[in-house]
């Protein structure tokens, strides 16, 4: 079996061969192939810029892998700011002895995910470290997008605004947790890993006034809503029965004693819009495959400033706390 050798990260002939025979094979574009120390590209006046590192374990999981996650995660961070994803950098830190075939699977997965939005990797780096220095492979990506909708901010939410989610929550976190712990649940717990730009683009094209928007990754829905309540100095009341949670995800959470609201997603967004735009936004999302299970889950209120209130179907209320500690390390 062909493996990644330390020499592949040494900057010489083997490094060039890895770049040209693997990365160029799947990531090929005119800017990348210039192989300069930095990429030069055309830019509009206003850009969105983000960076992220991916260390998920296991690296292959139901619904995706570390490569698909690296692309989707970075694309989504750009998209949440109303920017069209344009360019990525990508750096691999690879453990000596890592199977070449697994690396190729990851690269192919990345290429397929990039096709969905048209984003391109235009510069990158590869390092190979001695066996045991890193767990298989880590990926760092930096993303640049062209801002086409301005003004999205967690500070914009006002009393009366509605809160929506694009679909079931906790899917990615539940998938990683079940797979890592070897828990076999009835049904198929799969990651929701997906690039969300097409859904964001539909909302923008429909002239929805987006107040705030976020993909609920680490810390899940609970972290996003608590940050919004604090940053906008409003209360947020959520109807518990309106939050879409898959039965198998709920079952796993009950088994392990965790709340689905704190588990990560990698293919959902949370949206705040005015009351007048709420139904239109819901219709737009449900017309896109990525938002077919979208729901209006709550609204901003004048009481409980800085807090998120979870209202049960029976009318009782409790505080949805900001997650504390590390529920599940290396989730992304």
N, C-alpha and C positions, 0 to 999 in steps of 0.2 A: 504493500500500500504506500502510495506517495505521501510524504509528510512535509510540513513546513520546517525548513532548516534555519539555524541561526544566520547562515550566510544570505538568506533571502532578505534580511534586514540590514545587510552590511553596506549597502550603497553601491555595490559593484555589479558585476555581470549578472549574478543571480537575481538581484533586486530588479534590474532592468527587465529581465526575462519574466519575472512575476508580474510586473506592471503591464508589460506589453501583451503577454500571453493570457493573462486572466482579467485584470482590471480594464484594460482597453477593449478587450473582447466584448465586454458587457456594458461598459460605461462610455463607450466611444462618442466623442463629439469634438469639433475643431478646436475649441479652447483647451480642453484637457490634453489633447494630443500634441500641443506645442511643448509640453513638459518643461515649462519655465518654473522658477521658484515661487512665482505668484501669478495668478490669473488676472488678466485685464479684460474688462467687459463694459458694455454700454450701460449707463445708469440714468434713470430719471432723477429729478431733484429729491424726492423723498423715498427712502428705503426703510424696510424693517429688517432687523438683524438679530439673530439668535444663535445660541450654541448649546449643545447637550452631549452627554456621554452615556453610553448604553452598556450595561454590565449584567443584563438579565440572566438568571439561572432558573431553569435550563435554557440553553441557547436555541433549541428547537421546541416549540410548544404547539398545542392545537390552535390553529388559526393564524400561525405566523412563526417567526424566528427573529433572532437579534437583528438581522439585516433589514427585514421589512419594518420592524419596530423603529430602527434608526431613521429610516426615510420618513415613515408616517409621523413619528413623533416630532421631527424637526419641521416638516411641512405643516403640521397642525399648529405648532407654536407661531409660525409666521402667519398662517391663515387667521388665527384668532385676533390678530391685529388689523384685519381687513386688507391684508397684503397678498398679492398673487405670488406664490413661490416661484423663484426663478433659478437660483443657483445654490449649490451646496459644496462645501468642502467635506472630505471624508478621510479620517485617519484610522488605521487598523493597528491595534497592539495585539500581536499573535503569540501564543505560547509555542515554543519549540516542540516539534512532534505533532502539532495539530494536523489532522488529516486534510490533505489538499482537496479531496472530494467534498468535505464539509464546508471548507472555505468557498469552493465554487458554488455550492448550493446557496450559501448566504448571499454571494454576489449576484447570482441569477435572481434571487428573491428581491434584492434591492433594485435591480434593473426593471423588473416587472412592476414594482410599486412606483417607480419614477415615471413610467409610461402613463400612469393614471392622471398625473397632473402636468406632465411636460417639464418638470424640474430636472436640472442637469447637475451632475458632479463635474466641477471644472478644475478642481485642484485637490490634492490629497497627500497622504504620507503613509508609510508602512514601517512598523518596527516589529522585530521578532526578539523576544526575550527568553532567557533560559527556562527550561521546564520547571514549573512550580512558582515562577515569578508572577504569573497571571493565570486566571482560570479560563483556559481555552482561548477566548478572543474577546476583546473589548473594542468598541467602535465609538469614535467621537465624530460628530457632525456639526458644522456651522452652516446656517442658512441665511440667505438674503432674498427678500421679496420686494416687489414693487407695490407701494401703498396705493390702493385704488378706492379705499373708503376710510376717511379720517374720523377721529373723535371717539373711538372705542376706548373705554376706561372703566375700571372698577369704581371710580369716584363719581360716576354719572348717575347712579341709580337713585330714583326719587320715590317718595310715597305714592303708592298706587300702581307702580310699574309691575308687570307680570314676569314670572320666572318660568322658563321652559327648559326641558331637556330633550335631546334628539332621539333618545331610546333607552333601553335597559341599562341599568347602572351596575358597576361592580364586576363586569364580565371578565376583564383581563386579570384583575387581582385574584378572582376566584379560580380562574383557569391555572394560573401559575401556582397558587397555593395547593390546589388539588393534585397537580402533576408532580410538584416537588415533594409532597408528602405521601404520594402513592395512594390517594383516596379515590376510590372508584364509585362515583355517584351515579344514580339512575339518571338517564338523559345524557346529553353531551355538553359539558362545560367547555366552551371555546372562547379564546380571546376575541375581542371586538376590534383588534388592531386594523386601522384603516386610515387613509388620508382623507381629510375632511374638506379640502378646498372646493370641491364641486358643490357641496351643501352650502358653504359660506357664499360662494359665487351666486347661487340661486337666491339667497336672502338679499344680497346686495342688488341684484338685477330687479328684484321685486320692490325696490325702494323701501324696504323695511328700515326704520330708524333704529339701528342697533345701539343700545346704551352700553352694555357690557357683554363680553363673550369669553368663554374659557373652555378648554378641554380639561376635564377633571381627572388628572393622572394621579400622582402620589397624593394620598390624603383624600382622594375621591370627591364626591359631591359635597360632603361635609366641609372639607377644607375650602373649596371654592366659595360656598355660600357664606361661611364665617368671614372669610377675607372681604367679600363684598359688603357684608353688613357693617364691618368695622371701618372699611375705607370710605364708604358712602354715608356712614353714621345714620343708618336706618335699621329698623327691624325687618326681618324676613320671616314670613309665616308660610310653612310648607304643609300641604295636605298629604299625609303619609300614604293614604290609599292611592294617590295619583302618581306616586313614584313608580315607574316601571322596573320591576325586578323579576328576573326569570326564576321559575320554581326551583331549578337545580342550584342556582346561586343562593337563593334564600335558604334552601336545605343545608348547603355547606356552611353558611354563616351560623345557622342554628346549631349545627354539629360542633362548630369550633368556638362558639360564643363571641362572634364578631358582628358588627353592623355592616350591611352591604353598602351603606352610605360612605363608609370610610375606605372602601376598596377601589383600586385604580381602574380607570377605563383608558383605552388607547384608541378609541374610535367614536367617541361621543362628544357633544358640546353642550354647555349650559349657556342659556341666552337670557338677557334681560331687555325687555322692550316696553313701550308704553301700553296701557290698557287698550288703546285704539288699534294698535298694531298686533296684538297678541293672537287673535284668531287667524289673521292673514299669515303671520309668521308660522303658525302651526300648520296651516294648509300647505305652505311652500315646503316645509320640511318633510311632511308626509308624502309629498309628490316626488321626493328623492329617495332612492333605495337606502341611503345612509340615515335617513330620518323617518322611515316608515312607521316607527313605533313612538314617535314624538308625543310629548304630553305637556300641557300646562300644569305645573305642579304647585304654584304658589304665587305670592305677591309681596311687595314691599309694604311695610306698615309703619305707622308713626310711633307705636309702642315698642318696648324692648330694644331700644337703639343699641346697635352693635352685637345683637344676639340673633340666633336663628331658632325659631320655634317650630317644633314638629307637632302637628295637630292630628290626633288619631281619628278614626272613623266614628268613635263614640263621643268626640268632643273634648276629650282630655288633652292637655298640652304638656310638653316637656321640652327642655332645651336640647337642640342638636349641638353637641359639643364639638369644638375643634379637635381633631385627632391629636393624640399625644403619643410619644414614643415611636418606635419603628415596628409597625404591625408586621410587615413582611419586607425584609431587606432584599435588595437586588431585584426589584419588581420590573425595572426598565433599564 
